[in-house]
Amino acid sequence: MADKDYYELLGVARSADADAIKKAYRSLALKYHPDRNPGDKKAEETFKAINSAYDVLSDPKKRSLYDEFGEVALRDGFNVDQYRQYQSAFGGAGGAGGAVNFEDLFGGAGGARGGGPGTDYGSLFEQFFGGGAGRANAGGGRRPQRPRPPTKGHDLEGEISIDLPTAVRGGEVGLSVNGTSITVKVPAGTHDGHKLRLGGKGVPSPGGLPGDLILTVKVLEHPSFWMVGDDLHMRVPVSFVEAWRGTKAKVPTPQGELTVRIPPHTNSGARLRLRGKGIPGTDQRGPTDLIAHIEIVLPPSDSNLDDVVLALDVAYRSDPRGDLKF
């Protein structure tokens, strides 16, 4: 049986680089995916074939063997040195397009090119594949070839957007993959750029386990909260009077509303650390801190505060930027 041309299956040139092969595979995998072609046996067979082709061509070692020897090199126990010796002795042509056809070689005693009545074809086959197949057993039959372990399907990659409260507290997000609805569990404290792996949600594999779905998380911006490392940060707007006199301000946290004491004469930009009020704890760690950033908010621009501003200007005893240096 002639080898399948894996490059032709994926529609790429033999000189195609890894990116071109991956791009071609993804396009065909989406086109012939069983979820998009329910009940279509031909599409299913095509899908299996392109998966097999990509499994070989995406692996540099497998691709190199396939390019030199064809599909025969992908069998278990294939002996490269012995096969090359055979090609040298018998003139067999290597490569995916002209590999030696073992069905022709071992189809009959003495019938193969270069052989004779005393040629032990079973021994030759055993040499090529390390004794894993073709060797005669004591009963005169042939020992069955070792089955190849099932190949895991390829992983799929995607992106998922979540709001900051879900990233902080954790939760569940619904997602549709190839028309199938799945639930994604988001751990507490998930940062922008984190990757979530969903086992078995990738490309199916004929006879093996399906690949995984790997999702890169995009955390949407929040107007008042953000995460830095393990801590949660928030902006707390206060009036000039509150900053000068001090106050008690009610602020939201992931654990609920909390009253924060702001000391008198607090400058804009001051930070207050609220222990254990940030990202909720998990089995691996305890709760993190919430860092409150004080921001002094001026009155509306149409307020009549000229006399007040003049009095404030007089109150400054030095240049507020006197210590500003690089």
BELTAMO-V225077 format. One record per pair of residues at least 24 apart in sequence whose ideal C-beta (glycine too) atoms are under 6 Angstrom apart, sorted by the first residue. I is the first residue (numbers start at 1). J is the second residue. If there is no record, write none. Layout:
{{I:J} {I:J}}
//
This chain:
{{3:70} {3:71} {3:96} {3:99} {6:53} {6:56} {6:57} {9:49} {9:50} {9:53} {10:53} {21:57} {25:54} {33:178} {35:178} {35:179} {48:206} {55:151} {66:96} {68:94} {69:94} {69:99} {70:96} {70:99} {72:99} {76:132} {76:146} {76:148} {77:129} {77:130} {77:132} {78:129} {79:128} {79:130} {82:127} {82:128} {83:128} {90:114} {150:207} {150:208} {151:205} {151:208} {152:205} {152:208} {152:209} {152:211} {153:202} {153:203} {153:204} {153:205} {153:210} {153:211} {154:203} {154:211} {155:202} {155:211} {155:212} {155:214} {156:202} {156:213} {157:214} {158:215} {159:216} {159:218} {160:215} {160:217} {161:218} {161:220} {163:220} {164:219} {164:222} {164:225} {167:219} {168:254} {168:279} {169:254} {188:280} {188:282} {189:279} {190:217} {192:219} {230:288} {231:278} {231:288} {231:289} {231:291} {232:278} {232:279} {232:290} {233:291} {234:292} {235:293} {235:295} {236:292} {236:294} {237:295} {237:297} {240:296} {243:296} {253:277} {253:290} {266:294} {268:295} {268:296} {270:294}}
//
